[in-house]
Amino acid sequence: MKKNMSTADRIIRLMIAALLVILWVAGITTGTLGYVSIALAAVFTLTAAIGFCPLYAPFGIKTCKS
């Protein structure tokens, strides 16, 4: 897998993941919505960590410079 995410994209994903976790911990998102937000936060964190977004590949999107 080649990286297809820029540093800015990765930081934004981590910030969104942190926000989703904070909303869940604070009890703002509960039930099914809470579980979905935690799963989405996990996916965002994983894709930010590896620098590859599988949804970008079929569309040929590449936010990194190289």
Rosetta silent file (secondary structure, phi, psi, omega in degrees, C-alpha in Angstrom):
SEQUENCE: MKKNMSTADRIIRLMIAALLVILWVAGITTGTLGYVSIALAAVFTLTAAIGFCPLYAPFGIKTCKS
SCORE:     score description
SCORE:     0.000 S_00000001
   1 L     0.000  121.972  174.809    0.000    0.000    0.000 S_00000001
   2 L   -86.123  145.951  178.188    1.399    3.329   -1.029 S_00000001
   3 L   -66.910  137.447  178.627    0.618    6.311    1.139 S_00000001
   4 L  -131.786   17.197 -179.684   -2.097    8.498   -0.304 S_00000001
   5 L  -123.962  136.092  177.762   -2.699   10.928    2.577 S_00000001
   6 L   -80.124  170.546  178.530   -0.873   14.158    3.346 S_00000001
   7 H   -63.167  -40.660  179.093    0.208   15.203    6.810 S_00000001
   8 H   -62.548  -41.995  178.040   -2.606   17.746    7.009 S_00000001
   9 H   -61.548  -41.221 -179.628   -5.150   15.059    6.090 S_00000001
  10 H   -67.002  -40.633  179.023   -3.763   12.766    8.781 S_00000001
  11 H   -66.057  -41.714  178.703   -3.887   15.494   11.443 S_00000001
  12 H   -61.919  -42.483  178.527   -7.466   16.380   10.553 S_00000001
  13 H   -62.560  -40.739  178.529   -8.470   12.724   10.836 S_00000001
  14 H   -66.387  -37.282  178.194   -6.834   12.447   14.261 S_00000001
  15 H   -66.814  -41.229  177.651   -8.603   15.590   15.452 S_00000001
  16 H   -65.130  -41.207  178.192  -11.978   14.275   14.273 S_00000001
  17 H   -62.024  -42.210  178.404  -11.277   10.927   15.962 S_00000001
  18 H   -63.795  -41.518  178.132  -10.404   12.687   19.208 S_00000001
  19 H   -61.651  -43.799  179.118  -13.588   14.744   19.012 S_00000001
  20 H   -62.799  -39.793  178.112  -15.711   11.627   18.470 S_00000001
  21 H   -67.155  -42.004  178.596  -14.107    9.907   21.462 S_00000001
  22 H   -61.610  -42.779  178.106  -14.613   12.994   23.641 S_00000001
  23 H   -62.889  -36.370  179.072  -18.283   13.150   22.663 S_00000001
  24 H   -71.129  -44.177 -179.806  -18.675    9.474   23.567 S_00000001
  25 H   -64.797  -37.546  179.808  -16.853    9.787   26.901 S_00000001
  26 L   -73.796  -10.087  178.600  -18.891   12.866   27.822 S_00000001
  27 L    84.336   13.331  179.456  -22.069   10.905   27.165 S_00000001
  28 L   -76.587  -40.851  173.687  -23.272   13.133   24.349 S_00000001
  29 L  -104.350  119.944 -177.656  -23.334   10.269   21.859 S_00000001
  30 L  -129.089  171.320  177.268  -24.878    7.164   23.392 S_00000001
  31 H    63.508 -140.739 -177.602  -26.352    3.893   22.245 S_00000001
  32 H   -62.413  -41.497  178.796  -25.941    2.912   18.619 S_00000001
  33 H   -61.179  -37.195  177.459  -24.691    6.356   17.619 S_00000001
  34 H   -63.864  -44.527  179.058  -22.014    6.110   20.307 S_00000001
  35 H   -66.338  -38.561  177.692  -20.802    2.746   19.036 S_00000001
  36 H   -65.423  -40.740 -179.812  -20.767    3.983   15.458 S_00000001
  37 H   -67.221  -36.831  177.377  -18.787    7.073   16.456 S_00000001
  38 H   -67.961  -40.481  177.696  -16.218    4.964   18.336 S_00000001
  39 H   -64.030  -41.799  178.515  -15.871    2.629   15.343 S_00000001
  40 H   -65.441  -39.024  177.205  -15.442    5.614   13.031 S_00000001
  41 H   -63.549  -38.399  178.258  -12.852    7.106   15.381 S_00000001
  42 H   -65.699  -41.796  178.617  -10.945    3.814   15.311 S_00000001
  43 H   -65.279  -44.224  178.639  -10.993    3.733   11.502 S_00000001
  44 H   -61.317  -41.724  179.825   -9.856    7.366   11.293 S_00000001
  45 H   -65.733  -42.911  179.681   -7.020    6.691   13.746 S_00000001
  46 H   -63.700  -46.551 -178.910   -5.914    3.575   11.872 S_00000001
  47 H   -67.267  -34.634  177.002   -5.924    5.247    8.461 S_00000001
  48 H   -67.854  -36.691 -179.063   -4.081    8.271    9.861 S_00000001
  49 H   -67.857  -39.528 -177.661   -1.462    6.008   11.437 S_00000001
  50 H   -92.438  -14.949  176.816   -0.725    4.081    8.239 S_00000001
  51 L    77.382   17.894 -178.594   -1.213    7.026    5.862 S_00000001
  52 L  -132.454  128.936  176.374   -3.472    5.109    3.497 S_00000001
  53 L  -111.581  116.289 -178.493   -7.197    5.576    2.956 S_00000001
  54 L   -64.850  -23.723  178.358   -8.849    2.691    1.091 S_00000001
  55 L   -75.520  -21.617  177.577  -11.698    4.945   -0.062 S_00000001
  56 H   -73.926  -34.304 -173.054   -9.248    7.228   -1.859 S_00000001
  57 H   -58.467  -50.162 -177.665   -7.792    4.417   -4.002 S_00000001
  58 H   -63.396  -27.095 -177.892  -10.792    3.619   -6.278 S_00000001
  59 H   -94.624   -3.643  178.582  -11.276    7.308   -7.046 S_00000001
  60 L    72.980   21.760  179.941   -7.576    8.015   -7.606 S_00000001
  61 L   -80.955  135.371  179.118   -7.476   10.631   -4.852 S_00000001
  62 L  -145.871  111.836 -178.395   -4.024   11.345   -3.474 S_00000001
  63 L   -93.695   -8.238  178.043   -3.472   14.205   -1.057 S_00000001
  64 L   -84.221  159.272 -175.292    0.241   13.592   -0.496 S_00000001
  65 L   -74.679  -34.773 -174.659    2.822   15.340   -2.676 S_00000001
  66 L   -82.836    0.000    0.000    4.767   12.300   -3.875 S_00000001
